[in-house]
Amino acid sequence: KNEVEQSPQNLTAQEGEFITINCSYSVGISALHWLQQHPGGGIVSLFMLSSGKKKHGRLIATINIQEKHSSLHITASHPRDSAVYICAPNFGNEKLTFGTGTRLTIIP
Amino acid sequence: NAGVMQNPRHLVRRRGQEARLRCSPMKGHSHVYWYRQLPEEGLKFMVYLQKENIIDESGMPKERFSAEFPKEGPSILRIQQVVRGDSAAYFCASSPPGRPYGFYGYTFGSGTRLTVV
């Protein structure tokens, strides 16, 4: 069964802290997406990974295919990073399956 | 280079009316996907289309919902005889030609928030 779990569900941190959001999935995938959704807003695709690590500004995404696990890291977090972060693997049928998201709040 | 354009951003319909949601994919993209996000729930796949073809509609409710992507013009998600349970955010995404489901990247629209009163 194609399942994806994110942790934590909610995360509150102080500005400047290093943030880690985790995503585990149940079976083999071809790729995995990290998405960002601001309250009442649209969805932005942050990363698409099939192996290794990608970095964009203060955001870093890693994936371990053998362990079926991906992480999204935010360095030097800022209140504007407050959003819901969604992990979405492409399973065997290649459709995206979306995690329930991690609600991140960064306090100034 | 405009991204994925969805309109309207907000749509209010009375029960029993029809809702039409439009999506223009990013320039050069040939795959269009519709997703629904119910309040306090995650995104769920509805349908995947290419020009003049429905490729996968396994996520569409069996009744009242239809989608099209005509040769000319935007993709349309149509909901007939709306009910309160249809209130949700509907997102469109597009991806480049070739391997589907965003393997070469996804671009999402800003969504249409449908409220049924």
Chai-1 contact restraints between the chains, C-beta under 6 A:
chainA,res_idxA,chainB,res_idxB,connection_type,confidence,min_distance_angstrom,max_distance_angstrom,comment,restraint_id
A,A31,B,F103,contact,1.0,0.0,6.0,A-B,restraint_1
A,G42,B,S110,contact,1.0,0.0,6.0,A-B,restraint_2
A,G42,B,G111,contact,1.0,0.0,6.0,A-B,restraint_3
A,I43,B,F108,contact,1.0,0.0,6.0,A-B,restraint_4
A,S45,B,Y106,contact,1.0,0.0,6.0,A-B,restraint_5
A,M48,B,G105,contact,1.0,0.0,6.0,A-B,restraint_6
A,N90,B,Y101,contact,1.0,0.0,6.0,A-B,restraint_7
A,E94,B,Y101,contact,1.0,0.0,6.0,A-B,restraint_8
A,K95,B,F45,contact,1.0,0.0,6.0,A-B,restraint_9
A,K95,B,Y101,contact,1.0,0.0,6.0,A-B,restraint_10
A,F98,B,G42,contact,1.0,0.0,6.0,A-B,restraint_11
A,F98,B,L43,contact,1.0,0.0,6.0,A-B,restraint_12
A,T100,B,G42,contact,1.0,0.0,6.0,A-B,restraint_13
